Amino acid sequence: MVSFTNTLLALPLLATAASAACNAKHTSSHRRHHSKQAASSSSSSGNGANVLAASQPAATASRSANNAFGGSSSTSSYKSSSSSSYKASSTASSTASASSSTSTSSIGWGLTGMKKNQIAFGWLPDDGSGGGTSQTISEIVSAMGQQTSAQGWYAQAQSGTLFDGGQLTSRMDQIVTGGVFQPAVMPTGGWWGLTADDNQQAVAICKVMKQFTDKGVEVWLRFAHEVNYYQEDGTYQGDANDFKAGWAAVSAACKEYAPEVKMWYTPNVASEDQYDEYYPDDPSTVDLIGIDYYPKETSGYDFVGTMKTFHDRYTSSDGPHFAIGEIGNGVTTTMSQRLAWLQDITSTATKTAMPNFIACSWFNYHKGYDFRIAAVDGDSVIKSYFAA
């Protein structure tokens, strides 16, 4: 949820040749939910792209009917009767081997906090950059009366500047108390140091991750999240080959310097061909696959209907696992409407339909409108829901 310009995140759901009616329904029901705003941090790198997670109002978030849910109508539907049985491509057939990158028995050891129906729950605390009040994970934990299972944050790895992780390490005191850490590291300006011939940036990224794993924090690294979208809007440079080379460099560096780090592949909504185009060349380097999702509906939520095809195609009980990196409502809502969406996401029916769904993190921001469900007026209904 971070950026430097008014770029908008979309939702990496599986895109297939589903019916036009389904496509129209869900294209109009979702939007790119926020831009990413520049913010200062204690990073000593001297670059100006110290960016933290943010969101923006619906009025500025929608670009067009086609772009509201990740592209043209030809690539924005995602339900396909054939996709759940799709195992033929090199991507899908090889995902079962992904567990070799780390011990799958260790995945989730950090998910010891909030859960609902065996789905661990975490947060992206408001950084205050969008007009809301800056939060700490401790404030959210206090409001909910339970330890969080996870927390997310953002940082930029600027081309030409060795990554020092200041945007992340400046929050070390919060991160070490906040469950699984889910950093999104964004390679901006190019892929310098992210190749087989020159991996210095990859090594720097993984050495920062090691600072957290050395303190006993489980790290799920969202490297170059939403890459297929961000290469289109200019936030990231290059093409799929650059991403795959960068991913390979980072996964190899982490295997050497920070072997406990889990690699989390989170593409943006696209066609099946584009998912395969961007999928890392070595599937064993993929531990988790996840998405960002912000529906425009205020009732009649259908999380499973939206997510199940993606889940069934790209995940397995042996890995990769399915996890939502950030989620919220895509329009202004009441607390009761946010609760209804939360209940749909974390229901027993959802877990039954999507058994590899292990974790979800909420975008707890006020920017343009209120996404928050914790540490905000009315959050007692959320606390009661998780306590029940």
Buried (B, 14 or more C-beta within 10 A) or exposed (E): BBBBEBBBBBBBBBBBBBEEEBBBBBBEBBBBBBBBBBBEBEBEBEBEBBBBBBBBBBEEBBEEEBBBBBBEEEBBBBBBEEBBEBEEBEBBEBBBBBBBBBEBEEBBEBBBBBBBBEBBBBBBBBBBBBBBEEBBBBBBBEBBEBEBBBBBBBBBBBBEBBBBBBBBBBBBEBBEBBBBBBBBBBBBBBBBBBBEEEBBBBBBBBBBBBBBBEEEBBBBBBBBBBBBBBBBEEBBBBEBEBBBBBBBBBBBBBBEBBEBBBBBBBBBBBBBEBBBBBBBEBBBBBBBBBBBBBBBBBEEBBBBBBBBBBBBBBBBEBBBBBBBBBBBBBBEBEBEBBBBBBBBBBBEEBBEBBBBBBBBBBBBBBBBBBBBBBBBEBBEEBBEBBEE
